[in-house]
Amino acid sequence: MTGRDIAVAVLLGLGIAGFALTSMGLVLSDDVYEQIHYLAPGSVIGAIAIPAAVVVQEGLSQAGAKAILIALLLFFSSPVLSHATARAARIRRKQQLTPRADENFRRVRGLE
């Protein structure tokens, strides 16, 4: 095995481990808001490690350039999708988006 093959194997293992931990977190958590927190780290690690493995293996060819574009798309869209999912879950659960008067964050957290 060459150094390139070892680097590709390590990057693929890291990406798969990130997605596996994310999957376990999604299965083991009960609340949709907890599940959103498990999505971010694993998806970012996987979205960077797996395309990086493609770039290491293929170089900056057409496949490598596409892997970089996919990694950038996943990296920047992940927070937006998490926020949209949280908003949709709130609307579904509370039937509204804006907080009611009894949902004052400072009062709930005991900061007043």
C-alpha positions as CSV (number, residue, x, y, z in Angstrom):
1,M,0.0,0.0,0.0
2,T,1.2,3.4,-0.8
3,G,0.8,6.6,1.2
4,R,-2.0,7.7,-1.0
5,D,-3.9,4.5,-0.4
6,I,-3.5,4.9,3.3
7,A,-4.6,8.5,3.3
8,V,-7.7,7.6,1.2
9,A,-8.5,4.7,3.6
10,V,-8.2,7.0,6.7
11,L,-10.3,9.7,5.1
12,L,-13.0,7.3,4.1
13,G,-13.0,5.7,7.5
14,L,-13.3,9.1,9.1
15,G,-16.2,10.0,6.8
16,I,-18.0,6.8,7.4
17,A,-17.5,7.0,11.2
18,G,-18.9,10.6,11.1
19,F,-22.0,9.4,9.3
20,A,-22.3,6.3,11.5
21,L,-22.2,8.4,14.7
22,T,-24.8,10.8,13.2
23,S,-27.1,7.8,12.4
24,M,-26.8,6.4,15.9
25,G,-27.5,9.8,17.4
26,L,-30.6,10.1,15.2
27,V,-31.9,6.7,16.2
28,L,-31.2,7.0,19.9
29,S,-32.5,10.6,20.5
30,D,-36.2,11.1,21.1
31,D,-36.8,14.7,20.2
32,V,-36.6,16.3,16.8
33,Y,-34.5,19.2,18.2
34,E,-32.0,16.8,19.7
35,Q,-31.8,15.0,16.4
36,I,-30.9,18.2,14.6
37,H,-27.9,18.7,17.0
38,Y,-26.7,15.2,16.0
39,L,-26.9,16.0,12.3
40,A,-24.3,18.9,12.2
41,P,-21.0,17.3,13.3
42,G,-21.3,14.0,11.5
43,S,-22.5,15.4,8.3
44,V,-19.8,18.1,8.2
45,I,-17.1,15.6,8.9
46,G,-18.4,13.2,6.3
47,A,-19.1,15.9,3.8
48,I,-15.4,17.0,4.0
49,A,-13.6,13.7,4.5
50,I,-15.2,11.7,1.7
51,P,-14.7,14.3,-1.0
52,A,-11.2,14.8,0.3
53,A,-10.6,11.1,-0.2
54,V,-11.7,11.5,-3.8
55,V,-9.4,14.4,-4.3
56,V,-6.5,12.5,-2.8
57,Q,-7.2,9.5,-5.0
58,E,-8.1,11.3,-8.3
59,G,-6.2,14.6,-7.9
60,L,-7.6,17.8,-9.3
61,S,-9.2,16.1,-12.3
62,Q,-12.9,16.4,-13.2
63,A,-13.9,14.0,-10.4
64,G,-11.8,15.9,-7.9
65,A,-13.3,19.2,-8.9
66,K,-16.8,17.8,-8.6
67,A,-16.0,16.3,-5.2
68,I,-14.8,19.8,-4.0
69,L,-18.0,21.4,-5.3
70,I,-20.1,18.8,-3.6
71,A,-18.2,19.3,-0.3
72,L,-18.7,23.0,-0.5
73,L,-22.4,22.6,-1.2
74,L,-22.9,20.2,1.7
75,F,-20.8,22.4,4.0
76,F,-22.7,25.6,3.4
77,S,-26.2,24.0,3.0
78,S,-26.1,22.0,6.2
79,P,-26.7,24.9,8.6
80,V,-29.5,26.2,6.4
81,L,-31.2,22.9,6.2
82,S,-30.9,22.4,10.0
83,H,-32.5,25.8,10.6
84,A,-35.3,25.1,8.1
85,T,-36.0,21.8,9.8
86,A,-36.1,23.3,13.2
87,R,-38.5,26.0,12.0
88,A,-40.8,23.4,10.3
89,A,-40.8,21.3,13.5
90,R,-41.7,24.3,15.6
91,I,-44.6,25.2,13.2
92,R,-45.8,21.7,13.2
93,R,-45.6,21.3,17.0
94,K,-46.9,24.8,18.1
95,Q,-49.0,25.6,15.0
96,Q,-47.2,29.0,14.8
97,L,-43.7,30.3,14.3
98,T,-43.5,33.4,16.6
99,P,-43.3,32.8,20.3
100,R,-46.3,33.3,22.5
101,A,-46.2,35.6,25.6
102,D,-45.9,32.6,27.9
103,E,-42.8,31.4,26.0
104,N,-40.4,34.1,27.1
105,F,-37.0,32.6,26.9
106,R,-35.6,34.7,29.8
107,R,-38.4,33.6,32.1
108,V,-38.2,30.0,31.1
109,R,-34.4,29.9,31.8
110,G,-34.8,31.8,35.1
111,L,-32.8,34.8,33.9
112,E,-35.3,37.4,35.0
